[in-house]
Amino acid sequence: MFNFFTIVVFSFPVTILISHLKLSDLIKYQFERHHEKWLRDGSPMALFFKPRGSSSYAFHAVCNRLARGERPDWIFGDPYAEILFGKVNFWDEFSKYHTILFAISIFLFLW
């Protein structure tokens, strides 16, 4: 029978993967529908989306801005982009709390 620790440990990578997939969807949408803004943002790449000329440095810069809660200006007025941004925010927050829970679980397991 699975206990709480097992569930937390094995669901952690899934949570992180989903979080990155949602961010990949947002970056891919920006590339396809708002290409000039994508270029202005430094041509960020994503986990499974790496077009020619994309940059991992720009990806980390975008992640830092999103982690601070900044909403990119190209999202305003685009309903689908707002939906994608909402999903990115949800999974980002969920993965933050899951990371804390994961660390506490590992600490208690090792103690």
Steps between C-alpha positions, in 0.01 A plus 500: 500500500628844409568736782510880489878512451486273195225705339688827556831364370363334187261782410772767529661440157156486340410837649825658380453350152145633470618843614768507229259372236256783573782753474604338171145544370509871589839557335394307189182708477705819533731378222208419268263792569721777639830434325632857527447492879671161512802652325489800736503264801827352374355199312440271799503126452295256707521141616370337180500807276836609363468695177811614315651807663339440840689565821511319833612826667181669377300203632643551848433874480136430408472248787635756747252765385209256522612380845484861620141515378558727202244470222656556156341786307432287192250291699253786555211489256568143386250268673685177416832645621330599826374143544849360437650755739247398767600135459868591525434697820294219654759230432784728605338563839403134537856386426640750754285355778569147383875572514466613862295191584754281320791651697319457832412140413860416411624666820253304715581177318874542556461610859 
